């Protein structure tokens, strides 16, 4: 589910008349982090941005930047 949502967000960015390259880079980074998750063994809590943020930060081994966190918020709302 989260993988489909991130693809939709990426498509919206690419289809826009003015592509936000920083936002697109954030989406690509999050997609890369999501590939590290075994979705058969893990459940992603999509109702809470803080929990998703903590999960992605643990995978990244560092804090998310502002654009990445905005993408996380967008994933929760999507």
Secondary structure, 3 states (H helix, E strand, C coil): CHHHHHHHHHHHHHHCCCCCHHHHHHHHHHHHHHCCCCCCCCCCCCCCHHHHHHHHHHHHCCCCCHHHHHHHHHHHHC
